[in-house]
């Protein structure tokens, strides 16, 4: 007798329906698992065997074949345990037909259901396919936010699932719930930062228009502290973004008890591999740039990263996604992150510092900057110098109550976001994502502004991409001032953030 139920496989972040077929026939006792299973799935037969025996069920002494359809799709993960066990009981006649169920979960040897990666994606697939969904109760907080319109049931072990499907136990469907998204809680606050008004302004502009930032300055000037503040300046995620980010974290195994309610902040070490940064490997798994989706990616000591790793950032910064093409798969992973980088002006960190003498050779400085290609720098909107604090700034006793907090800045950022929502109603995008046609429409310049910008382009030697970046930043500055027109002062401030385009800076004249 052949019986089947449904479960799920994953291609990148896309759930794919898998039919779990079980056939029990005469022959020597055997348990064969086919359908391109990986090692973890192959081991499920031992977990299923032990779970059934330890819960009072008789394991068949016949030939058992489990087929995972489609057979040409590689199956990975421990969540195949539960559907295989229940489909086997259905094939034995112990359970009714399970063809309208999507079953998901990992079994322990005593039949308990463990928390399993990817439950929220499986629930979304069950809803789209009109299937009933049975899953581990340890994944309840993950599934409940997408349970609207879904007949979902949470169980704790194999015996409870058997009693429910047999009609001997009544379970209520999972009630939809949602927790309020929260602003990112940083360990630092704007009021904690002494001086650095120029860098603070850059953070506000970057958060308002989703503009990427690079900060250059000597050690101890506050670059890392400012970078960690950036995520807390962003308004909370929407409900759709919470579900989207939580799906990424669920599949990668980084999801805790509930959903991801705060914007991600990822800060990988500079020794990270290319695969660790962009994702991939033997099977498509999210990298750091995908884990930073809808949040902030902080790269400290930027020139210490390998050049190949840095060049990986080009496509995601432009398109908001990363395309992974390998011998066995080709997938697109989301990567719409806000990039903030920090670096020293030279290997010793004191080039151009009025207090400390730089001991680096010109060759060492050129080698230090050689990892930062022109195309990569062009994709970063705001170049910010973060100089050493002056002694009177450092020992200032100004009360922090008089200084702006993260919440104060976040209110202005939220207002700028609302302006952009009205400007780009469908689909919503930020100023940094404007197309050339949208730049023409929303960044119109008067005669005086065109003349000013023409001279600036000539003096600084800006590329076409840098020119469009200046216009986008100027549009954001105008939005922060609630101005419908881009004026000369907006362009001038935007140009002040093109530090690496200037010829007179110490690190560009070496």
N, C-alpha and C positions, 0 to 999 in steps of 0.2 A: 504494500500500500504506500502510495506517495502522498506526502503532506507537505505544505509549505506555508511560510509566513514571510513578511517583509522586514528588511533592516536597511542599513545605509552604508555606503562607502564614500570616500572623500577624494575628489580631484581638486587639489589646491584647497580653496575654501568653499567649493561647491559640493553639496551633498548629492549623491547619486543613488537611486533606489536599487537594492539588491534583493533578489528573491532567494530565500533559503529553502531548498528542496531536500526532503529526507525520504529515502526509499529503504524499506526493510524487506529483504528477500531471503529465500533459502540459500544455504551455503555455509562454509566454514565461518566461525565467528571472526569478524573483522570490522574495522571502523575506517572507512576511506573518505577523505575530505578532498574534494576537487573544486576547480574554479579559480585557479591562480591565487591560492592563499599564501601569505608570507609566513615566517616562522611563528609569530605570535598567534596567528589564526590556526596554524597546524597544531599548536599546543593546546588549543581549546578542547580537543577531544578528551584529553586527560582531565581537565577541569570539569567538563560536562559529565564524564563518567563518575568521578568522585562525588560531584554534587548530587547526582541522581541517586546513587547508592546511599549516601549519607542522609537523604531525605525520605528514605523508605521506598524508593521506586526500584523496580527490577530492570537492570540494563539488559537489552536484548542479546541473546546468544546466537544471533543470526548475522548475516552479512548486512552491514549498514553503510549506505552511501549518502553523503551530504554533498550537494551540488550548489555552488554559489553563482547565481546568474545575474549579470552576463559573465560568461566564463573567461573572456579576454581582458577583463578589468582586474588589475591587481588589488587584492583585498588585504587591508592592514588594520590592526587594532584588536583590542581585547573585547570589544563590544559585540562580537559575533557569538560569544558564549551563550548568552541568554536566549537569543532566537533559535540557536541550534538545539538547545535543551528542550524548549517548548515544542518546536517542530517535531522533534523525536518522540515526545510524549503523544503528540497528535497522531503521528504515524502508527504508534502502538495502539491507538484507539482510546487512550486515557483522556484526551482532550478533544473538544469539537474542532471544527474547521477554523483555521486561523488566517485565512486568506485576506481578511480585511483589517489585519493588525500589522503595525510596524513596531517591532520589538527590539529593544536596545539595552545592553548592559553587560558588565563583566561579572562572572561568578567566582566566588571563592570555593574552596574544596568542600566547605560545609553547607553550600547553597546560599550563602549571603550574597546580596548584590552590592558591589562596590561602586563608588563614584567613578564615572567613565567620561573620558574626553569626548567632546563633540555633541553632547546631549541637546544643546540648544539648536544646533543645525539639524539634527535628526527630527526634533519637534517641528521645525519649520517645514521640513520635507513632508512629514505626515500631514500637516495642515494643508499644504498645497495639493497633495494627492487624495485628500479626503479619507485618510486611514485613521483608525484608532491607534493610540500610542501608549505603550506600556514600557516603563523605564524605572530605574532605581530611585528610591525615595531620597537617597543622598544627593541626587541632582535636582531636587524639587525647586530650590531657590533659583536655579538656573533656567528651568523650563517654564515656571509659572508666568513670567512676563510675556511669553508668546503663546499662552494657552487659550487666548480668546478665540472662539470658534473651533476649538480642537477638543476632541474627546480623549483626554490624557489621564492616565491612572499611574500612580506611584506605588511601588511595592518594595518591601524590604528584603524578601528572600524568595527562593524558588517555591517553597510550600505555600506561601501566601499567594503567589501568582497562580499556582495550580488551583487553589481553592476558589479564587476569584473567577478564573476562566471556566471552572466547572460549575459555577453558579452557587457554590456553597458559602460564599463570602461577598458581602456588598461593600463596594468602595465608591466613594464620591469622586466625580471628575475633579481634576485639579482646577481650582479657582484662579482666574487671571489676577495677577497682582503686579504692581510696579513700584519701585522705590524712586524717590525724587533724585534726579541727577544733582551732583554737588560740585561746587567749584573746587579746583585743585588746592590742596592745603600744602603750602610750601613751608619749609623750616625757617625761611627768611621772609622779611617784609620790606617793602620799599622804604619804610621809615627807618629801617636798620642800616641803609646804605648811606654812607657819608660822602658828600660831594657827588661827582660823576653825573652831573645834570644832563650832559650830552648823551651818555649811555642810557640813562633812564628814559629820556625822550625817545631814543631809538627803540627801546623795548615797547613803549606805548604805541609807536607807529607800526612796529612789526606785528604786534598782537592785533591791532585794529584792521590791518589790511592783509594779514597772513603773509608778511614779507620775511624772507630768510635773512639772518643776521650773522655777521662775523665780527668778533671783537679782538682787537690787537692791543696788547699792553704788557708791561713788565710783571713779574711775579708779585702777587700780593696786592694788585690794584683793584680787585673785586670782580674779575671776569666770571669766575665760577659762581659766586654768590648771585650776581645779576642773572646769569643763565638759569639758575634754579628758581628764580622768581617769575620767569616768563610764563610758565604754565598756569600760575595762579592769576595772571592778568586776563586769561581767556575766559569768556562766559561758559557756564556749564554746558555739557552736551545735551542735545535733544534726545527724546526717547528713541528715535530711529538710530541715532549715532551710538547710544548706549548698547542697543542690541547688536549693531554692526561690529563694534569693538569687542563686545563680549564673545561673539562668535569666533573672532580671531584668537582670543585668549583661551577659549574653551578648547579649540582644536589643538592649540600648541601646548596645552597642559598647564597654563599659568593662571587659570581661573580659580578663585577661592570659593567660599561658600555661596556667594551671590554674584551679581553682575558687576561689571566695571562701571562705577558711577562717576568717577573722576577722569578727566582727560589723562591719557598716558603720558608719562615722562620717562624716556629711555636715555640712558647714558652709558653706552658700551665703552669698554676699555680700548685703548688704541691698538692692542694686540689682536683684536678680533679678526677672524678670517673673512674672506669675501663671502663665503656661504653663510656665515653667521650674521653678516650685515644684510645681505639681500635675500637670503632664504634659499631653499633648494635642498641639495643633498641627494641621497638615494631615492627619496620620495619628497614631493614638494611640501616643505614645511616653512612657515613664516619666519623671516629674519627680523632683525632689529628695526628695519625701516617699516616693515608691516606692523610690528608690535607698537610702533609709534603712531600709527594711523589715527587721525583726528586729534593728535596731541603733539608733543614736542620731542624732537630728537636732538640731544646735546652731544656734540663731539668736542671733548676737551683735548687740548694739545693736538690740534688738527694736523700739523705737519708730521706728527709721529705715526699717523695712520699710513698704511701702505698706499702707494699711488693707485694701484689697481682697485683697492677698496674705495678710494675717494671717487674715482671715475665712474664707479657703479651708480653714484648718486645722480648722475646727469639726467637719465630718463625719468626717475621718480620725481625729481624737482620740477620737471617740465610737465609731466603727464599725470602725476598723482597715482601711478601704479608701476609695478615692476613685472616685466615679462621674463619668465623662466622657460628656456627651451633646452631640454636634455634629450638623451637618447630614448628614454622611456616615457617622457611626458612633455607637455607644453601647456603652461598655465599662466594666468595673470593674477597677481596678488595686489590688493589695494595698498597704497603707500602715500596717502595725502597727509604729510606731516609738516610741521613748522620746524625748520632747521635753524639751530643756533650753534655757532662754533666759537671756540676760544683758542687763542694762540699767543705765543710770545713773538716779539719782533725779530728775534734771532735765537740761536741755540742757547746762549747764556742768559738771554732775556732782558738785557739792558741797553740795547741799541737805541740811541736817541734819548736815554734817560739822563736828566741833568744832574742826578746825584751819584750814579754809579757808572763807571767806565765800562764800555763793551770790550770784551777780550776776544771777540770772534774775528776771524779773517774774512776778507771779502768773499773768498771762495766758499767758506763754511756757510755764510749767510745766503749766498746764491743757491747752494745745495739745499739749504733748509727750506727755501721758498720754491724750489723746483718741483716739489710734489704737488703744488697748487697750480693747476693748469689754468690758462686764461678762460677757456670755456666754463670751467667750474666756478671761477670767481665771478664771471658774468652772470651766472644764475643766482648769485647771492645779492639781494637788493640793497642791504644796508651794511656798509663797512664803517666800523666804529672804532675810534681810538680811545682806549681806556688808560689814561696816564697815571703815574704815581700820584697819590694824594699828597697835597702840601701839608706841612706840619700843623698849620692852624686849622685845616679841615679835619685832620686826623684826631686832634685832641679837642675838637669842638664839643661844647656841652649843651648844644641846642636840644631842647626838649623834643622827643620823638612825637609828642602829641601835636606839635605844630607842623609836622611833615606829612606828606601824602602817604596813605597806606595802599596796599594792594587793592582793597575794595574801592577806594576812591578812583584809582586808575581804571579798574574793571568796569565801573559805571560809564566812563567815557568811551571805553572800548565797545561796550554793549550798544551804546548809542550809534557809534560808527557802523557796527554790524547791522543795525536796523536800517540805516541809510542804504547800505549795500543790498539788503534784502529787498528793498523797494526798487532799487536800480536793476538788479538781476533777479526778477521775481521767479522765473522758471527757466532752467534750474538755478538754485541759489549758488552764487560763487563769490569769491573775494576779489578785490581790486587787483591783486597780484596775478589772478588767473584770466584777466581780460584778453580776448583775442584782438588781432589787429583791427578788425572792424569795430569792435567795442571801444578800443582806444580812440579811434577817430570820432566816435559818437560821444563818448563821455569825458574825453580829455581834450576838448577843443581849446585852442590857444588864441588869444588876441594878437594883434600886430606887435605890441611891446613884448609880450611873453615869447613870441616866436623869435624875435630878434635877440632877446636875452639868451634863449636856449641855443640858438644857432652859434653864438659866440662861445658859449660854454662847451659845446660839442667840439668846436675847432680847437679851443685851448687845451681841453683834457684828452682829446683824441678818443672819444667814446665810440664803442661799437654800436651797431644797430640794436643789439639786445640790451646793452646798457642804456641806450636812449629810451627804449620802451620801459625799462625798469624805472628810470627817473620819472617818466610820466605817471606810471602807476603809483609810485610813492607820493608824488605831488598830489595825485587824486585823493589818496588817503589822508594826507595832511589837510587838504581842503575840507574833507568830510569831518575831520576832528574839529575844525573851526566852523562847521555848519555853513560852508560856502559852496554855492553851486558852480562857481567858476574857479578855475586854476589861475592864480595870480603869480606875479614875479616872486613874491616872498615865499610862496609854496614851492616854486621851482628851485629857488636858492637854497632852501632848507633841504630839499631832496638831493641836490647836488652836493651838499656838505657831507652826505653819507656815502659818497663814492671815493673813499679814502685811497683805495688801491689803484685808482685811475690817475692819481696825481703823480707828477714827476718829481715833486720836491720833497716827498717823504723820505726819511733816512733809509728805509728798506728797499725803496725803488731806485735809489741813486747809487747803491753799492756797485 
